[in-house]
Amino acid sequence: MATDWKEVRHNLDVSANYSSIYNSPYYSDAVYEKFSDAEYQRRYKHAREIMVRDGFDALIFTGGQNIYSLGGAVSWATNLFDERGMCQYVVFPLDGEPTLIYPHAGGHIEAARQMASVRDVRGSEGGQYGKVIADRLEELGVQEGSIGITAIDRNGPEYMGLKCFQDLEKRLPKATFEFLPHLLHELTAIKSNEEIEAMAKAGELVIKAQEAILETARPGVREYQLTASGTHAILNGGGRVHLVMIGTTSMNDPRVVYPNPLPSHRVLKEGDIIISELVATYKGYSAKIGHPITLGPPTEKAQNFFKEVVLGGFRALYDELMPGKTLEDVRKAGRYFREKGAQSLPILVHGLDMITALPFIYTDKLGTAPGDMEILPGKTYAIEITPVDAEGTFGMFMARTYVMTEDGKRDLTPFPMDEILVAHG
């Protein structure tokens, strides 16, 4: 049971008092960037329109740390960003206030209350998420209703902790639970102006990360130190890191065609090429960049490959990615690499809801959800190409992020493209 800090402030050494406090002055001078109240009301209205359409009495938003989420629907609904929880939960009713269930106790939850955009923030009572969610659904009078559950990890998909779900089924045997793999995508596919500006800020941060890596790169530096410099640039600018993937190899004896998701202790040498995939988030919304860097002048092969294959292929995709075109038009533009006597890794373009999401445009197929086939204003995409030579040994990674507009698209990562970056360290 929650305890008012004003009543227990002199007895904080009692575990039950401290673990469930609320109404303390703690962290009240902390500052967190948040979207406007109007933006949250817009989001809630959108969610409730879908709930009415599909017959849901409440939703359970989930979020956590995984390949396609830094907080998922929980961050979208509440502004909570917490890297420590396997899964976070929000009870979102058709009528009434949303409730955030936060896993940690004491001072942790008081900080979360300052960060969150919702008023009702409850503890998990020692990890008893199912109990706390069920308690709230009963308070709302929907214990026998239709409850939708968003995907925490869309790469599975997976939805919530097993014990949490088992406890919910046991406590609420007359409720109907439905898993909703694409709900967050539907809620976020078309961005508001505030969300687009958050992505633009993320774009500024990944450009700073790209510049920091260029500045750091020199013979004797290790791959992980490049990662550290890019990470610092993003965090120092007020963002969060989704990806800082760094791969390095010799241009004359290449062993890498794609950025390394696990940057190593490899020591950089003159004549190396650095390929990186950098993704920053700001207020939960992301932007991506990638651009090759060489230590010293690029070899003739590298220069020709960049100019003729990488830039040409990127521009072919760029020209097709706009309102009025189709995803299939974009996919067909990927034939450019084979026409130039090269090849590429399969992915060409992907969508962004908050971070990487459907649709996925590959060289040989499309991956979509309902509503994805049209390229519409407000939708956001990353062009992400990895051209590889015909032998499969030499490649480069190139990426930029765009939002569609009424008359074309806006570059959210405006960074020069025409030349390979050269580190002179």
N, C-alpha and C positions, 0 to 999 in steps of 0.2 A: 504494500500500500504506500502511495506517495506521501511524503512528509514535508510540510511547509518549513522552509529554512528558518523562518522567523520563530518557529516554535521549538526547533531543535538546535539552533545555532550554538548553544552552550554545551551540547552533548554530541558533537560530531564524531567522537571516538567510538560511538555505538554504531556498529555496522549497519543495522537496519535504518538508522537515521540518515547516515551519509549516503548510502547507496541509492536512495529513492528521493533525494531532495529536489525541490523545485522552489522557484520564487526567491532565489538567492541573488546577491549583487554580482556574482562571479561572471567575469568576461563581459560585463555590460558595456565596457568601453571598447570592446573588440569591433573591428570594421570588416564586413564581408560584402563583396560585390554581389548585387542581386538584380534580377529583372524587376520591372515596375509591377505594382499591384495590378494595374490594368492588363499587363501581359499575362499574369497568372490567372486572372479572371477570364481572359480570352481562352487560355488553355483548358481551364475547367469547363467552360461552356462547350468547347469542342468535344471534350471527353464525354460530357453528359448527353450531348446530341447522339453520339455513337451508342451510349448506353441505352437510350430510349429506342433507337433504331433496332438494336440487337436484343433488347429485353433484359438488361442487367439491372439488378437492384444495388449492387456494389461491385467495385473492382478492388483487387489486391495488386497494387503496383509493386514490382520487385526491382532490385538493383544491386550491383556489386562489382567487384573487380574481375574482369575476364577479357578475352580477346576482343570482344565487340562492345564492351561496356565499361565506363568509369563510374557508373551510378545509375544508368538506365532510367527507367520510368520514375524511380524514387527521386533522382536528381531533377528530372523534368518537372515533377510536381511540387518539390519542396525546397530546392536549392541545397540539399545536403550532399556534401562530398566527403566521403570517409573511406580511406583505403584499407581499413582494418577489418571490416565485416565481410564474411563470405557472402551474406545476403542481407539486405535491408528491406523493410516492408512499409507500405503505406496502405491504410484502409481508405478507399475513396468512395463515398456513398453517392447515390443519385440525389439524395437530399441530406444536407448536413455538412459539417466540417470534416475535412480530411484529417487523418490521424497518422503521424509518423511513429513507428516503433523503432527505437534506437537500441542497439545491443549493449552499449556500455553504460556504466553507472556513475553516480557521484558527479564530480566536476566535469567528466566527459559529457554527460547528457546536458549539463548546463551550458557548455560551449555549443553543443549542437542546437540548443534552443535559440541561441543568438544567430547562428548561421542560417537556420531554417526559415522559410517564408510562411510556414504554417504555425498556428498557435498551439495546437494539441500535439505535444511530443511526449511520448510515454516510454518508459524503460521496458526491456524485454523480460524483466523478473528472472534474471539469471538464465537467459536463453530459452525461455518458454514462449517463443513467438506465437505458436499456435494458440495457446491459452489467451494471450493478450489480444490477438486478432479476433478470436471468437468472442471475447468479452465485449469488444467494440462493436462487432456485428450484432450481438444481442442488444446492446444499448440502442442501436439504430433500428432495431425491430426487424432485421432482415435475416434472422437465423434460419429461416426456411426458404430464403430467396435464391435467386440466380446470381452466382458470384463468378466474375471473370478474373483470371490470373495472367498477368503479363509474363513474358519470357525474360528471365534474368540474363541468360546466355543464349543468344540467338544462333550460335554456332552448333547447337545441339539439335533442337533447342532444349534447354533446361529451365525450370520455372521457379522452384523454391526448394528449401531443405526438405528431405524426406520426412523427418520427424515432425516438422511443422505441418506438413500436409496431412500426415497420419493423425495428428492431434486435432486438426480442424475437422476431419471426417468423423472422428470419434465424438467430438463435442457437438457438432452440428449435423446429425445424421439426416436431417430433412432438407438440408441445403443442396443445391446443385452447383458443382464447380466445373468451370470450362477453361481450358488452357487457350491462350490467345497469342500465338507466335508472332503476329504481325501488327498488334495493336499499337505499340510504341512507334513503329514505322509509319502507320497511318496518321498518328497524332503529330508527327514531326516532319513528314515528307515535304510539305510546303511551309516555308519559313516566314515568320513575321519580320518586320523591319528590325525589331530589337534582336532577334535571333541572328539575322544576317550581319548586323553590326558586331555581334559577339564573335561570329566566324571571321569577320574582317580583322578583329583584334587578334584572334588566334593566328591569322595569316601573318600579321606583323611579327608575332612571336616566333613563328617558324623561320621567317626570313632572318631574324636576329640569330636564331640557332644556326642557320646555314652560314651566316657571316662569321659566327664564333668558331665554327669548325674550320672554315677557311683560314682564319687568323691563327688557330692553334696548330694546324697541319704543318709539319716539317719533319725531316729525317730524325729519327730517335724517339719520336712520340709514339705511344702505344694506342691501339684502337680504342681501348676503354677511356683513354684521356680525351679523345675526340668526343666520345659519348658524354663525358662529364662536362665538356665545354658547351655542347648543345643543350644539355639538361639545365645547366646553370642559367643560360640565356633565357630559356622559357620560364623557369621558376622565378628568376630575378625580375621578369616583366609581369609577374602576377598571374601567370598561367599554370597549367598542369601538363605533365608529359603523358602522352599516350604511346608514342613510339619515338625512340632515337636509335635507329638501326644503322649500323656502320659496318661496311665491308671494305677491306683494302687488299690490293694484290698488285703484282708487277704487270705493267703494260706489255712487257716482253715475254712473260711466262705466267699468263693469267690463271688464277685458281678460283675466281669468284665472278659470277654474273649477276648476282642479286645481293642487296644489303644483308649483312649478317644480323639476325635477330638476337644473337648472343655475342656481342663484340668481345674480341679476345685480347690477349696480351701481345699480339703480334706487333713488332716494331716497324714503323714506317721507314721506307728507304727512297732515295732519289729514283725517279722512274716509276713510282707507284701511281695507281689510280684509286681514288676514294669514291665509293658509291654509297649513298645514304638515303634513307627514307625517314622523314621527320614529320611528326604529327603533334601539334599542341592543341590543347583545349582551353577555352576561356568561357567561364560560366557554363561549362558542360558541352559547348559546341566547338567543333574542331576544324582545322585546316591542315593540308598536307603539302609538302614540297619535297622535291628531290632534284639534285643537279650534280653531275660528275665534277670532281676536282682532281687535278693531277699535281704531283710533286715534281716541279720542273716542267718544261714544255711538253705537251702531248706528243706522242710518236705520230708519224705520218698516218699509220693505220688508225690510231685512235681519233685523230682529227678528221680523217675522211669518213670514218664510221659515224662520228657524231654529226657531221654536217649533212651527209647524204642519207643516212638511215634514221638516226634518232630524231633530228629536227624535222626531217621530211615526214616521218610517220606521225610525230606529235601534231604537226600542223594539219595533216590529213584528217585526224580525229577531231581536232579543234574546229575545223570548218563544218563538220557534220553535227557537232554537239550544240544544238540550239533549238529553241521552240520552232515547231513546224516540221522538224525532222523526226525520224523514228530511231529507236534503239537499234533496229536492224541496219539503218543507214550508217550509224556509227560503227557497228560491228564490221560491216563490209569495208569500211575505210581501213581497217586493220590488215587488209590484204597487201597494203603498201610494202610491208616488210619482206614478204615472199617475192613480191615483184622486183625488189631491189637485190635479190639474191641472198637475203638474210632470213631470219626467223625472229620470233619473240616469245617470251613467256606468255601464257594464255590470257592473263587479265589485261584489259585495255582501259576500262573506265569502270568506276563504281560510284554508287550513290553515297550520300551522307545524310543520316537523319540527325543524330547528335555526333556520332562518329561513324566509321565505316558501316555501310548498310546496303541493302538492295536499292536499285538493281545492280547486278554484276554483268558487265559486257565482256565476254571472252572472245578470243579469236574464232572459236568454233561453236559457241552457244550463248544464250541469254539466261540469266537467273533473275526472275522477277516475282513480285507479289501483286495482288490486285491493285490497280491504279498506277502501276509503274510504267506502263508502256508509252504514255505520252510524256514528252519533254515539255514541261510547263514552267512559266515564270514562278519564281520562289523555290523551285527545286534546286538542289545543290549536288555537284558531282566533282570527283577528282579524276582527271586524266592521269593514268599511272601506267607507264610503259616500261618494259624491260627488253629492248631489242638485243638479240644475240646473233653472233655470226653463224654462218652455215654449219660450222664444225661444232658449235655448242660450247665453245671455250671462252669467248670474249664477249662481254656484254656491258651495258650501261643502264642505269635506272634514271627515269625522268618523271617528275610529277608536278602538277599544279592544281589549284582548287578554284571552282567557278560557281557562281549562282546565276541561274537563268533570269533574264529580264524580259520585259515586253518587246524589246527590239534587238535582243541578242543575249549577251552575257557580260557579267562583271567579273574581273579577275580578283579573287580574294587573296592571292599570293603574288602580287606584282613584283616580279624579280626578273632581271635580264636573262634571256634565254639563248641568245645567238652564239655564244662562245662557251667552251669548256672553261671552268674556273681554274686558275693556276696559282698554286701556293708557292711562294718564293722563300718562306721561312729562312 
